[in-house]
Amino acid sequence: MSDDLRIGVFVCECGRNIAGTVDCEAVRAHGAMLPDVVIAQRNRYTCSDPGQQEIKRAGASTTTKSGLMYGQ
């Protein structure tokens, strides 16, 4: 793991568009195994204000420097 790169993976699972067609847990688990990923979590509505606050909290607690959000 690079000391300079700390990545957060946030998988949105809102509605049938995503959770109805994508195995969100498999995407999260795969993301967690990638190099430099320090946090990988699922969130029901990542694009909403509460979801964005959760990403900020997670980033602050893990000093994440980059983020990846899967959604549609």
Secondary structure, DSSP 8 states (H G I E B T S, - for coil): --SS--EEEEEE--HHHHTTTS-HHHHHHHHHHSTTEEEEEEETTTTSHHHHHHHHHHHHHHT--EEEEE--
